[in-house]
């Protein structure tokens, strides 16, 4: 049953992530990113982590993407203009790089794989909270808050009209 849900969700995540890159309209690209985040939420749910799956939808697909769309519409960003020599070759190069990375990673995993049962994966809410709220991730949270603040100040500066 997990494979029946996993493969379509993974395929949808990859296809919508490629649409994020290839789309010239930034609003459509943001909507494709929402689809990617929701399909990743399905994969987290299949891994046995409903808390992370819910956070993926609520925080990223909800709050962060609303912020992205707000900034895109505030700045009145238009469709990207066609540039000669761009497009198909760029997307093709990205796809080749991703496939090469996937093959290299799969080969590395298969080379060190040992027969026997897989190690236990603990994705419970308690374990995730212990990891995220440990002193090890304190600076990561602080850096993220500074980055979001800088992005907000930048968006306000770009949207400001000279009177």
Phi and psi in radians as a Rosetta constraint file:
Dihedral C 1 N 2 CA 2 C 2 CIRCULARHARMONIC -1.120 0.35
Dihedral N 2 CA 2 C 2 N 3 CIRCULARHARMONIC -0.690 0.35
Dihedral C 2 N 3 CA 3 C 3 CIRCULARHARMONIC -1.148 0.35
Dihedral N 3 CA 3 C 3 N 4 CIRCULARHARMONIC -0.592 0.35
Dihedral C 3 N 4 CA 4 C 4 CIRCULARHARMONIC -1.125 0.35
Dihedral N 4 CA 4 C 4 N 5 CIRCULARHARMONIC -0.603 0.35
Dihedral C 4 N 5 CA 5 C 5 CIRCULARHARMONIC -1.510 0.35
Dihedral N 5 CA 5 C 5 N 6 CIRCULARHARMONIC -0.600 0.35
Dihedral C 5 N 6 CA 6 C 6 CIRCULARHARMONIC -1.165 0.35
Dihedral N 6 CA 6 C 6 N 7 CIRCULARHARMONIC -0.891 0.35
Dihedral C 6 N 7 CA 7 C 7 CIRCULARHARMONIC -1.083 0.35
Dihedral N 7 CA 7 C 7 N 8 CIRCULARHARMONIC -0.772 0.35
Dihedral C 7 N 8 CA 8 C 8 CIRCULARHARMONIC -1.134 0.35
Dihedral N 8 CA 8 C 8 N 9 CIRCULARHARMONIC -0.662 0.35
Dihedral C 8 N 9 CA 9 C 9 CIRCULARHARMONIC -1.160 0.35
Dihedral N 9 CA 9 C 9 N 10 CIRCULARHARMONIC -0.698 0.35
Dihedral C 9 N 10 CA 10 C 10 CIRCULARHARMONIC -1.182 0.35
Dihedral N 10 CA 10 C 10 N 11 CIRCULARHARMONIC -0.728 0.35
Dihedral C 10 N 11 CA 11 C 11 CIRCULARHARMONIC -1.119 0.35
Dihedral N 11 CA 11 C 11 N 12 CIRCULARHARMONIC -0.732 0.35
Dihedral C 11 N 12 CA 12 C 12 CIRCULARHARMONIC -1.117 0.35
Dihedral N 12 CA 12 C 12 N 13 CIRCULARHARMONIC -0.675 0.35
Dihedral C 12 N 13 CA 13 C 13 CIRCULARHARMONIC -1.108 0.35
Dihedral N 13 CA 13 C 13 N 14 CIRCULARHARMONIC -0.763 0.35
Dihedral C 13 N 14 CA 14 C 14 CIRCULARHARMONIC -1.189 0.35
Dihedral N 14 CA 14 C 14 N 15 CIRCULARHARMONIC -0.794 0.35
Dihedral C 14 N 15 CA 15 C 15 CIRCULARHARMONIC -1.133 0.35
Dihedral N 15 CA 15 C 15 N 16 CIRCULARHARMONIC -0.779 0.35
Dihedral C 15 N 16 CA 16 C 16 CIRCULARHARMONIC -1.216 0.35
Dihedral N 16 CA 16 C 16 N 17 CIRCULARHARMONIC -0.526 0.35
Dihedral C 16 N 17 CA 17 C 17 CIRCULARHARMONIC -1.176 0.35
Dihedral N 17 CA 17 C 17 N 18 CIRCULARHARMONIC -0.651 0.35
Dihedral C 17 N 18 CA 18 C 18 CIRCULARHARMONIC -1.172 0.35
Dihedral N 18 CA 18 C 18 N 19 CIRCULARHARMONIC -0.597 0.35
Dihedral C 18 N 19 CA 19 C 19 CIRCULARHARMONIC -1.159 0.35
Dihedral N 19 CA 19 C 19 N 20 CIRCULARHARMONIC -0.626 0.35
Dihedral C 19 N 20 CA 20 C 20 CIRCULARHARMONIC -1.017 0.35
Dihedral N 20 CA 20 C 20 N 21 CIRCULARHARMONIC -0.733 0.35
Dihedral C 20 N 21 CA 21 C 21 CIRCULARHARMONIC -1.311 0.35
Dihedral N 21 CA 21 C 21 N 22 CIRCULARHARMONIC -0.733 0.35
Dihedral C 21 N 22 CA 22 C 22 CIRCULARHARMONIC -1.449 0.35
Dihedral N 22 CA 22 C 22 N 23 CIRCULARHARMONIC -0.385 0.35
Dihedral C 22 N 23 CA 23 C 23 CIRCULARHARMONIC -1.223 0.35
Dihedral N 23 CA 23 C 23 N 24 CIRCULARHARMONIC 2.357 0.35
Dihedral C 23 N 24 CA 24 C 24 CIRCULARHARMONIC -1.578 0.35
Dihedral N 24 CA 24 C 24 N 25 CIRCULARHARMONIC -0.356 0.35
Dihedral C 24 N 25 CA 25 C 25 CIRCULARHARMONIC -1.566 0.35
Dihedral N 25 CA 25 C 25 N 26 CIRCULARHARMONIC 2.071 0.35
Dihedral C 25 N 26 CA 26 C 26 CIRCULARHARMONIC -1.140 0.35
Dihedral N 26 CA 26 C 26 N 27 CIRCULARHARMONIC -0.502 0.35
Dihedral C 26 N 27 CA 27 C 27 CIRCULARHARMONIC -1.224 0.35
Dihedral N 27 CA 27 C 27 N 28 CIRCULARHARMONIC -0.755 0.35
Dihedral C 27 N 28 CA 28 C 28 CIRCULARHARMONIC -1.124 0.35
Dihedral N 28 CA 28 C 28 N 29 CIRCULARHARMONIC -0.614 0.35
Dihedral C 28 N 29 CA 29 C 29 CIRCULARHARMONIC -1.124 0.35
Dihedral N 29 CA 29 C 29 N 30 CIRCULARHARMONIC -0.702 0.35
Dihedral C 29 N 30 CA 30 C 30 CIRCULARHARMONIC -1.148 0.35
Dihedral N 30 CA 30 C 30 N 31 CIRCULARHARMONIC -0.680 0.35
Dihedral C 30 N 31 CA 31 C 31 CIRCULARHARMONIC -1.166 0.35
Dihedral N 31 CA 31 C 31 N 32 CIRCULARHARMONIC -0.632 0.35
Dihedral C 31 N 32 CA 32 C 32 CIRCULARHARMONIC -1.155 0.35
Dihedral N 32 CA 32 C 32 N 33 CIRCULARHARMONIC -0.587 0.35
Dihedral C 32 N 33 CA 33 C 33 CIRCULARHARMONIC -1.166 0.35
Dihedral N 33 CA 33 C 33 N 34 CIRCULARHARMONIC -0.592 0.35
Dihedral C 33 N 34 CA 34 C 34 CIRCULARHARMONIC -1.110 0.35
Dihedral N 34 CA 34 C 34 N 35 CIRCULARHARMONIC -0.730 0.35
Dihedral C 34 N 35 CA 35 C 35 CIRCULARHARMONIC -1.089 0.35
Dihedral N 35 CA 35 C 35 N 36 CIRCULARHARMONIC -0.724 0.35
Dihedral C 35 N 36 CA 36 C 36 CIRCULARHARMONIC -1.066 0.35
Dihedral N 36 CA 36 C 36 N 37 CIRCULARHARMONIC -0.799 0.35
Dihedral C 36 N 37 CA 37 C 37 CIRCULARHARMONIC -1.144 0.35
Dihedral N 37 CA 37 C 37 N 38 CIRCULARHARMONIC -0.655 0.35
Dihedral C 37 N 38 CA 38 C 38 CIRCULARHARMONIC -1.212 0.35
Dihedral N 38 CA 38 C 38 N 39 CIRCULARHARMONIC -0.653 0.35
Dihedral C 38 N 39 CA 39 C 39 CIRCULARHARMONIC -1.221 0.35
Dihedral N 39 CA 39 C 39 N 40 CIRCULARHARMONIC -0.569 0.35
Dihedral C 39 N 40 CA 40 C 40 CIRCULARHARMONIC -1.152 0.35
Dihedral N 40 CA 40 C 40 N 41 CIRCULARHARMONIC -0.573 0.35
Dihedral C 40 N 41 CA 41 C 41 CIRCULARHARMONIC -1.100 0.35
Dihedral N 41 CA 41 C 41 N 42 CIRCULARHARMONIC -0.677 0.35
Dihedral C 41 N 42 CA 42 C 42 CIRCULARHARMONIC -1.082 0.35
Dihedral N 42 CA 42 C 42 N 43 CIRCULARHARMONIC -0.721 0.35
Dihedral C 42 N 43 CA 43 C 43 CIRCULARHARMONIC -1.152 0.35
Dihedral N 43 CA 43 C 43 N 44 CIRCULARHARMONIC -0.709 0.35
Dihedral C 43 N 44 CA 44 C 44 CIRCULARHARMONIC -1.083 0.35
Dihedral N 44 CA 44 C 44 N 45 CIRCULARHARMONIC -0.673 0.35
Dihedral C 44 N 45 CA 45 C 45 CIRCULARHARMONIC -1.109 0.35
Dihedral N 45 CA 45 C 45 N 46 CIRCULARHARMONIC -0.671 0.35
Dihedral C 45 N 46 CA 46 C 46 CIRCULARHARMONIC -1.192 0.35
Dihedral N 46 CA 46 C 46 N 47 CIRCULARHARMONIC -0.472 0.35
Dihedral C 46 N 47 CA 47 C 47 CIRCULARHARMONIC -1.334 0.35
Dihedral N 47 CA 47 C 47 N 48 CIRCULARHARMONIC -0.059 0.35
Dihedral C 47 N 48 CA 48 C 48 CIRCULARHARMONIC 1.554 0.35
Dihedral N 48 CA 48 C 48 N 49 CIRCULARHARMONIC 0.468 0.35
Dihedral C 48 N 49 CA 49 C 49 CIRCULARHARMONIC -2.203 0.35
Dihedral N 49 CA 49 C 49 N 50 CIRCULARHARMONIC 1.361 0.35
Dihedral C 49 N 50 CA 50 C 50 CIRCULARHARMONIC -1.158 0.35
Dihedral N 50 CA 50 C 50 N 51 CIRCULARHARMONIC -0.477 0.35
Dihedral C 50 N 51 CA 51 C 51 CIRCULARHARMONIC -1.134 0.35
Dihedral N 51 CA 51 C 51 N 52 CIRCULARHARMONIC -0.838 0.35
Dihedral C 51 N 52 CA 52 C 52 CIRCULARHARMONIC -1.152 0.35
Dihedral N 52 CA 52 C 52 N 53 CIRCULARHARMONIC -0.639 0.35
Dihedral C 52 N 53 CA 53 C 53 CIRCULARHARMONIC -1.097 0.35
Dihedral N 53 CA 53 C 53 N 54 CIRCULARHARMONIC -0.755 0.35
Dihedral C 53 N 54 CA 54 C 54 CIRCULARHARMONIC -1.182 0.35
Dihedral N 54 CA 54 C 54 N 55 CIRCULARHARMONIC -0.694 0.35
Dihedral C 54 N 55 CA 55 C 55 CIRCULARHARMONIC -1.101 0.35
Dihedral N 55 CA 55 C 55 N 56 CIRCULARHARMONIC -0.641 0.35
Dihedral C 55 N 56 CA 56 C 56 CIRCULARHARMONIC -1.041 0.35
Dihedral N 56 CA 56 C 56 N 57 CIRCULARHARMONIC -0.753 0.35
Dihedral C 56 N 57 CA 57 C 57 CIRCULARHARMONIC -1.329 0.35
Dihedral N 57 CA 57 C 57 N 58 CIRCULARHARMONIC -0.805 0.35
Dihedral C 57 N 58 CA 58 C 58 CIRCULARHARMONIC -1.229 0.35
Dihedral N 58 CA 58 C 58 N 59 CIRCULARHARMONIC -0.871 0.35
Dihedral C 58 N 59 CA 59 C 59 CIRCULARHARMONIC -1.399 0.35
Dihedral N 59 CA 59 C 59 N 60 CIRCULARHARMONIC -0.945 0.35
Dihedral C 59 N 60 CA 60 C 60 CIRCULARHARMONIC -1.403 0.35
Dihedral N 60 CA 60 C 60 N 61 CIRCULARHARMONIC -0.998 0.35
Dihedral C 60 N 61 CA 61 C 61 CIRCULARHARMONIC -1.216 0.35
Dihedral N 61 CA 61 C 61 N 62 CIRCULARHARMONIC -0.444 0.35
Dihedral C 61 N 62 CA 62 C 62 CIRCULARHARMONIC -1.568 0.35
Dihedral N 62 CA 62 C 62 N 63 CIRCULARHARMONIC -1.363 0.35
Dihedral C 62 N 63 CA 63 C 63 CIRCULARHARMONIC -1.216 0.35
Dihedral N 63 CA 63 C 63 N 64 CIRCULARHARMONIC -0.858 0.35
Dihedral C 63 N 64 CA 64 C 64 CIRCULARHARMONIC -1.173 0.35
Dihedral N 64 CA 64 C 64 N 65 CIRCULARHARMONIC -0.734 0.35
Dihedral C 64 N 65 CA 65 C 65 CIRCULARHARMONIC -1.228 0.35
Dihedral N 65 CA 65 C 65 N 66 CIRCULARHARMONIC -0.542 0.35
Dihedral C 65 N 66 CA 66 C 66 CIRCULARHARMONIC -1.125 0.35
Dihedral N 66 CA 66 C 66 N 67 CIRCULARHARMONIC -0.685 0.35
Dihedral C 66 N 67 CA 67 C 67 CIRCULARHARMONIC -1.113 0.35
Dihedral N 67 CA 67 C 67 N 68 CIRCULARHARMONIC -0.765 0.35
Dihedral C 67 N 68 CA 68 C 68 CIRCULARHARMONIC -1.040 0.35
Dihedral N 68 CA 68 C 68 N 69 CIRCULARHARMONIC -0.837 0.35
Dihedral C 68 N 69 CA 69 C 69 CIRCULARHARMONIC -1.125 0.35
Dihedral N 69 CA 69 C 69 N 70 CIRCULARHARMONIC -0.644 0.35
Dihedral C 69 N 70 CA 70 C 70 CIRCULARHARMONIC -1.068 0.35
Dihedral N 70 CA 70 C 70 N 71 CIRCULARHARMONIC -0.793 0.35
Dihedral C 70 N 71 CA 71 C 71 CIRCULARHARMONIC -1.162 0.35
Dihedral N 71 CA 71 C 71 N 72 CIRCULARHARMONIC -0.724 0.35
Dihedral C 71 N 72 CA 72 C 72 CIRCULARHARMONIC -1.065 0.35
Dihedral N 72 CA 72 C 72 N 73 CIRCULARHARMONIC -0.735 0.35
Dihedral C 72 N 73 CA 73 C 73 CIRCULARHARMONIC -1.357 0.35
Dihedral N 73 CA 73 C 73 N 74 CIRCULARHARMONIC -0.517 0.35
Dihedral C 73 N 74 CA 74 C 74 CIRCULARHARMONIC -1.169 0.35
Dihedral N 74 CA 74 C 74 N 75 CIRCULARHARMONIC -0.696 0.35
Dihedral C 74 N 75 CA 75 C 75 CIRCULARHARMONIC -1.438 0.35
Dihedral N 75 CA 75 C 75 N 76 CIRCULARHARMONIC -0.153 0.35
Dihedral C 75 N 76 CA 76 C 76 CIRCULARHARMONIC 0.965 0.35
Dihedral N 76 CA 76 C 76 N 77 CIRCULARHARMONIC 0.912 0.35
Dihedral C 76 N 77 CA 77 C 77 CIRCULARHARMONIC -1.289 0.35
Dihedral N 77 CA 77 C 77 N 78 CIRCULARHARMONIC 2.270 0.35
Dihedral C 77 N 78 CA 78 C 78 CIRCULARHARMONIC -1.695 0.35
Dihedral N 78 CA 78 C 78 N 79 CIRCULARHARMONIC 3.069 0.35
Dihedral C 78 N 79 CA 79 C 79 CIRCULARHARMONIC -1.088 0.35
Dihedral N 79 CA 79 C 79 N 80 CIRCULARHARMONIC 2.436 0.35
Dihedral C 79 N 80 CA 80 C 80 CIRCULARHARMONIC -1.165 0.35
Dihedral N 80 CA 80 C 80 N 81 CIRCULARHARMONIC 2.409 0.35
Dihedral C 80 N 81 CA 81 C 81 CIRCULARHARMONIC -1.325 0.35
Dihedral N 81 CA 81 C 81 N 82 CIRCULARHARMONIC 2.602 0.35
Dihedral C 81 N 82 CA 82 C 82 CIRCULARHARMONIC -1.200 0.35
Dihedral N 82 CA 82 C 82 N 83 CIRCULARHARMONIC 2.305 0.35
Dihedral C 82 N 83 CA 83 C 83 CIRCULARHARMONIC -1.948 0.35
Dihedral N 83 CA 83 C 83 N 84 CIRCULARHARMONIC 2.381 0.35
Dihedral C 83 N 84 CA 84 C 84 CIRCULARHARMONIC -1.151 0.35
Dihedral N 84 CA 84 C 84 N 85 CIRCULARHARMONIC 2.416 0.35
Dihedral C 84 N 85 CA 85 C 85 CIRCULARHARMONIC 1.388 0.35
Dihedral N 85 CA 85 C 85 N 86 CIRCULARHARMONIC 0.120 0.35
Dihedral C 85 N 86 CA 86 C 86 CIRCULARHARMONIC -1.956 0.35
Dihedral N 86 CA 86 C 86 N 87 CIRCULARHARMONIC 3.023 0.35
Dihedral C 86 N 87 CA 87 C 87 CIRCULARHARMONIC 1.821 0.35
Dihedral N 87 CA 87 C 87 N 88 CIRCULARHARMONIC -1.712 0.35
Dihedral C 87 N 88 CA 88 C 88 CIRCULARHARMONIC -1.080 0.35
Dihedral N 88 CA 88 C 88 N 89 CIRCULARHARMONIC -0.711 0.35
Dihedral C 88 N 89 CA 89 C 89 CIRCULARHARMONIC -1.197 0.35
Dihedral N 89 CA 89 C 89 N 90 CIRCULARHARMONIC -0.690 0.35
Dihedral C 89 N 90 CA 90 C 90 CIRCULARHARMONIC -1.126 0.35
Dihedral N 90 CA 90 C 90 N 91 CIRCULARHARMONIC -0.834 0.35
Dihedral C 90 N 91 CA 91 C 91 CIRCULARHARMONIC -1.105 0.35
Dihedral N 91 CA 91 C 91 N 92 CIRCULARHARMONIC -0.679 0.35
Dihedral C 91 N 92 CA 92 C 92 CIRCULARHARMONIC -1.109 0.35
Dihedral N 92 CA 92 C 92 N 93 CIRCULARHARMONIC -0.714 0.35
Dihedral C 92 N 93 CA 93 C 93 CIRCULARHARMONIC -1.141 0.35
Dihedral N 93 CA 93 C 93 N 94 CIRCULARHARMONIC -0.688 0.35
Dihedral C 93 N 94 CA 94 C 94 CIRCULARHARMONIC -1.152 0.35
Dihedral N 94 CA 94 C 94 N 95 CIRCULARHARMONIC -0.755 0.35
Dihedral C 94 N 95 CA 95 C 95 CIRCULARHARMONIC -1.115 0.35
Dihedral N 95 CA 95 C 95 N 96 CIRCULARHARMONIC -0.727 0.35
Dihedral C 95 N 96 CA 96 C 96 CIRCULARHARMONIC -1.119 0.35
Dihedral N 96 CA 96 C 96 N 97 CIRCULARHARMONIC -0.732 0.35
Dihedral C 96 N 97 CA 97 C 97 CIRCULARHARMONIC -1.114 0.35
Dihedral N 97 CA 97 C 97 N 98 CIRCULARHARMONIC -0.715 0.35
Dihedral C 97 N 98 CA 98 C 98 CIRCULARHARMONIC -1.163 0.35
Dihedral N 98 CA 98 C 98 N 99 CIRCULARHARMONIC -0.713 0.35
Dihedral C 98 N 99 CA 99 C 99 CIRCULARHARMONIC -1.149 0.35
Dihedral N 99 CA 99 C 99 N 100 CIRCULARHARMONIC -0.727 0.35
Dihedral C 99 N 100 CA 100 C 100 CIRCULARHARMONIC -1.102 0.35
Dihedral N 100 CA 100 C 100 N 101 CIRCULARHARMONIC -0.711 0.35
Dihedral C 100 N 101 CA 101 C 101 CIRCULARHARMONIC -1.127 0.35
Dihedral N 101 CA 101 C 101 N 102 CIRCULARHARMONIC -0.719 0.35
Dihedral C 101 N 102 CA 102 C 102 CIRCULARHARMONIC -1.118 0.35
Dihedral N 102 CA 102 C 102 N 103 CIRCULARHARMONIC -0.758 0.35
Dihedral C 102 N 103 CA 103 C 103 CIRCULARHARMONIC -1.143 0.35
Dihedral N 103 CA 103 C 103 N 104 CIRCULARHARMONIC -0.739 0.35
Dihedral C 103 N 104 CA 104 C 104 CIRCULARHARMONIC -1.106 0.35
Dihedral N 104 CA 104 C 104 N 105 CIRCULARHARMONIC -0.727 0.35
Dihedral C 104 N 105 CA 105 C 105 CIRCULARHARMONIC -1.186 0.35
Dihedral N 105 CA 105 C 105 N 106 CIRCULARHARMONIC -0.744 0.35
Dihedral C 105 N 106 CA 106 C 106 CIRCULARHARMONIC -1.090 0.35
Dihedral N 106 CA 106 C 106 N 107 CIRCULARHARMONIC -0.702 0.35
Dihedral C 106 N 107 CA 107 C 107 CIRCULARHARMONIC -1.113 0.35
Dihedral N 107 CA 107 C 107 N 108 CIRCULARHARMONIC -0.716 0.35
Dihedral C 107 N 108 CA 108 C 108 CIRCULARHARMONIC -1.145 0.35
Dihedral N 108 CA 108 C 108 N 109 CIRCULARHARMONIC -0.688 0.35
Dihedral C 108 N 109 CA 109 C 109 CIRCULARHARMONIC -1.176 0.35
Dihedral N 109 CA 109 C 109 N 110 CIRCULARHARMONIC -0.750 0.35
Dihedral C 109 N 110 CA 110 C 110 CIRCULARHARMONIC -1.181 0.35
Dihedral N 110 CA 110 C 110 N 111 CIRCULARHARMONIC -0.546 0.35
Dihedral C 110 N 111 CA 111 C 111 CIRCULARHARMONIC -1.218 0.35
Dihedral N 111 CA 111 C 111 N 112 CIRCULARHARMONIC -0.588 0.35
Dihedral C 111 N 112 CA 112 C 112 CIRCULARHARMONIC -1.786 0.35
Dihedral N 112 CA 112 C 112 N 113 CIRCULARHARMONIC 0.076 0.35
Dihedral C 112 N 113 CA 113 C 113 CIRCULARHARMONIC -1.219 0.35
Dihedral N 113 CA 113 C 113 N 114 CIRCULARHARMONIC 2.353 0.35
Dihedral C 113 N 114 CA 114 C 114 CIRCULARHARMONIC -1.936 0.35
Dihedral N 114 CA 114 C 114 N 115 CIRCULARHARMONIC 2.475 0.35
Dihedral C 114 N 115 CA 115 C 115 CIRCULARHARMONIC -1.172 0.35
Dihedral N 115 CA 115 C 115 N 116 CIRCULARHARMONIC 2.598 0.35
Dihedral C 115 N 116 CA 116 C 116 CIRCULARHARMONIC 2.264 0.35
Dihedral N 116 CA 116 C 116 N 117 CIRCULARHARMONIC -3.106 0.35
Dihedral C 116 N 117 CA 117 C 117 CIRCULARHARMONIC -1.234 0.35
Dihedral N 117 CA 117 C 117 N 118 CIRCULARHARMONIC 2.594 0.35
Dihedral C 117 N 118 CA 118 C 118 CIRCULARHARMONIC -1.280 0.35
Dihedral N 118 CA 118 C 118 N 119 CIRCULARHARMONIC 2.616 0.35
Dihedral C 118 N 119 CA 119 C 119 CIRCULARHARMONIC -1.155 0.35
Dihedral N 119 CA 119 C 119 N 120 CIRCULARHARMONIC 2.675 0.35
Dihedral C 119 N 120 CA 120 C 120 CIRCULARHARMONIC -1.185 0.35
Dihedral N 120 CA 120 C 120 N 121 CIRCULARHARMONIC 2.415 0.35
Dihedral C 120 N 121 CA 121 C 121 CIRCULARHARMONIC -1.928 0.35
Dihedral N 121 CA 121 C 121 N 122 CIRCULARHARMONIC 1.999 0.35
Dihedral C 121 N 122 CA 122 C 122 CIRCULARHARMONIC -1.812 0.35
Dihedral N 122 CA 122 C 122 N 123 CIRCULARHARMONIC 1.779 0.35
Dihedral C 122 N 123 CA 123 C 123 CIRCULARHARMONIC -2.006 0.35
Dihedral N 123 CA 123 C 123 N 124 CIRCULARHARMONIC 0.601 0.35
Dihedral C 123 N 124 CA 124 C 124 CIRCULARHARMONIC -1.276 0.35
Dihedral N 124 CA 124 C 124 N 125 CIRCULARHARMONIC 2.837 0.35
Dihedral C 124 N 125 CA 125 C 125 CIRCULARHARMONIC -1.089 0.35
Dihedral N 125 CA 125 C 125 N 126 CIRCULARHARMONIC -0.715 0.35
Dihedral C 125 N 126 CA 126 C 126 CIRCULARHARMONIC -1.099 0.35
Dihedral N 126 CA 126 C 126 N 127 CIRCULARHARMONIC -0.785 0.35
Dihedral C 126 N 127 CA 127 C 127 CIRCULARHARMONIC -1.169 0.35
Dihedral N 127 CA 127 C 127 N 128 CIRCULARHARMONIC -0.705 0.35
Dihedral C 127 N 128 CA 128 C 128 CIRCULARHARMONIC -1.131 0.35
Dihedral N 128 CA 128 C 128 N 129 CIRCULARHARMONIC -0.689 0.35
Dihedral C 128 N 129 CA 129 C 129 CIRCULARHARMONIC -1.149 0.35
Dihedral N 129 CA 129 C 129 N 130 CIRCULARHARMONIC -0.692 0.35
Dihedral C 129 N 130 CA 130 C 130 CIRCULARHARMONIC -1.087 0.35
Dihedral N 130 CA 130 C 130 N 131 CIRCULARHARMONIC -0.689 0.35
Dihedral C 130 N 131 CA 131 C 131 CIRCULARHARMONIC -1.258 0.35
Dihedral N 131 CA 131 C 131 N 132 CIRCULARHARMONIC -0.855 0.35
Dihedral C 131 N 132 CA 132 C 132 CIRCULARHARMONIC -1.200 0.35
Dihedral N 132 CA 132 C 132 N 133 CIRCULARHARMONIC -0.587 0.35
Dihedral C 132 N 133 CA 133 C 133 CIRCULARHARMONIC -1.722 0.35
Dihedral N 133 CA 133 C 133 N 134 CIRCULARHARMONIC 0.273 0.35
Dihedral C 133 N 134 CA 134 C 134 CIRCULARHARMONIC -1.363 0.35
Dihedral N 134 CA 134 C 134 N 135 CIRCULARHARMONIC 2.801 0.35
Dihedral C 134 N 135 CA 135 C 135 CIRCULARHARMONIC -1.052 0.35
Dihedral N 135 CA 135 C 135 N 136 CIRCULARHARMONIC -0.364 0.35
Dihedral C 135 N 136 CA 136 C 136 CIRCULARHARMONIC -1.085 0.35
Dihedral N 136 CA 136 C 136 N 137 CIRCULARHARMONIC -0.598 0.35
Dihedral C 136 N 137 CA 137 C 137 CIRCULARHARMONIC -1.744 0.35
Dihedral N 137 CA 137 C 137 N 138 CIRCULARHARMONIC 0.152 0.35
Dihedral C 137 N 138 CA 138 C 138 CIRCULARHARMONIC -1.063 0.35
Dihedral N 138 CA 138 C 138 N 139 CIRCULARHARMONIC -0.829 0.35
Dihedral C 138 N 139 CA 139 C 139 CIRCULARHARMONIC -1.213 0.35
Dihedral N 139 CA 139 C 139 N 140 CIRCULARHARMONIC -0.509 0.35
Dihedral C 139 N 140 CA 140 C 140 CIRCULARHARMONIC -1.142 0.35
Dihedral N 140 CA 140 C 140 N 141 CIRCULARHARMONIC -0.765 0.35
Dihedral C 140 N 141 CA 141 C 141 CIRCULARHARMONIC -1.133 0.35
Dihedral N 141 CA 141 C 141 N 142 CIRCULARHARMONIC -0.708 0.35
Dihedral C 141 N 142 CA 142 C 142 CIRCULARHARMONIC -1.154 0.35
Dihedral N 142 CA 142 C 142 N 143 CIRCULARHARMONIC -0.734 0.35
Dihedral C 142 N 143 CA 143 C 143 CIRCULARHARMONIC -1.120 0.35
Dihedral N 143 CA 143 C 143 N 144 CIRCULARHARMONIC -0.669 0.35
Dihedral C 143 N 144 CA 144 C 144 CIRCULARHARMONIC -1.117 0.35
Dihedral N 144 CA 144 C 144 N 145 CIRCULARHARMONIC -0.728 0.35
Dihedral C 144 N 145 CA 145 C 145 CIRCULARHARMONIC -1.160 0.35
Dihedral N 145 CA 145 C 145 N 146 CIRCULARHARMONIC -0.652 0.35
Dihedral C 145 N 146 CA 146 C 146 CIRCULARHARMONIC -1.173 0.35
Dihedral N 146 CA 146 C 146 N 147 CIRCULARHARMONIC -0.701 0.35
Dihedral C 146 N 147 CA 147 C 147 CIRCULARHARMONIC -1.112 0.35
Dihedral N 147 CA 147 C 147 N 148 CIRCULARHARMONIC -0.747 0.35
Dihedral C 147 N 148 CA 148 C 148 CIRCULARHARMONIC -1.146 0.35
Dihedral N 148 CA 148 C 148 N 149 CIRCULARHARMONIC -0.698 0.35
Dihedral C 148 N 149 CA 149 C 149 CIRCULARHARMONIC -1.103 0.35
Dihedral N 149 CA 149 C 149 N 150 CIRCULARHARMONIC -0.733 0.35
Dihedral C 149 N 150 CA 150 C 150 CIRCULARHARMONIC -1.123 0.35
Dihedral N 150 CA 150 C 150 N 151 CIRCULARHARMONIC -0.687 0.35
Dihedral C 150 N 151 CA 151 C 151 CIRCULARHARMONIC -1.134 0.35
Dihedral N 151 CA 151 C 151 N 152 CIRCULARHARMONIC -0.676 0.35
Dihedral C 151 N 152 CA 152 C 152 CIRCULARHARMONIC -1.152 0.35
Dihedral N 152 CA 152 C 152 N 153 CIRCULARHARMONIC -0.765 0.35
Dihedral C 152 N 153 CA 153 C 153 CIRCULARHARMONIC -1.126 0.35
Dihedral N 153 CA 153 C 153 N 154 CIRCULARHARMONIC -0.701 0.35
Dihedral C 153 N 154 CA 154 C 154 CIRCULARHARMONIC -1.103 0.35
Dihedral N 154 CA 154 C 154 N 155 CIRCULARHARMONIC -0.714 0.35
Dihedral C 154 N 155 CA 155 C 155 CIRCULARHARMONIC -1.146 0.35
Dihedral N 155 CA 155 C 155 N 156 CIRCULARHARMONIC -0.680 0.35
Dihedral C 155 N 156 CA 156 C 156 CIRCULARHARMONIC -1.173 0.35
Dihedral N 156 CA 156 C 156 N 157 CIRCULARHARMONIC -0.712 0.35
Dihedral C 156 N 157 CA 157 C 157 CIRCULARHARMONIC -1.144 0.35
Dihedral N 157 CA 157 C 157 N 158 CIRCULARHARMONIC -0.672 0.35
Dihedral C 157 N 158 CA 158 C 158 CIRCULARHARMONIC -1.234 0.35
Dihedral N 158 CA 158 C 158 N 159 CIRCULARHARMONIC -0.594 0.35
Dihedral C 158 N 159 CA 159 C 159 CIRCULARHARMONIC -1.464 0.35
Dihedral N 159 CA 159 C 159 N 160 CIRCULARHARMONIC -0.243 0.35
Dihedral C 159 N 160 CA 160 C 160 CIRCULARHARMONIC -1.146 0.35
Dihedral N 160 CA 160 C 160 N 161 CIRCULARHARMONIC 2.279 0.35
Dihedral C 160 N 161 CA 161 C 161 CIRCULARHARMONIC -1.664 0.35
Dihedral N 161 CA 161 C 161 N 162 CIRCULARHARMONIC 2.437 0.35
Dihedral C 161 N 162 CA 162 C 162 CIRCULARHARMONIC -1.442 0.35
Dihedral N 162 CA 162 C 162 N 163 CIRCULARHARMONIC 2.204 0.35
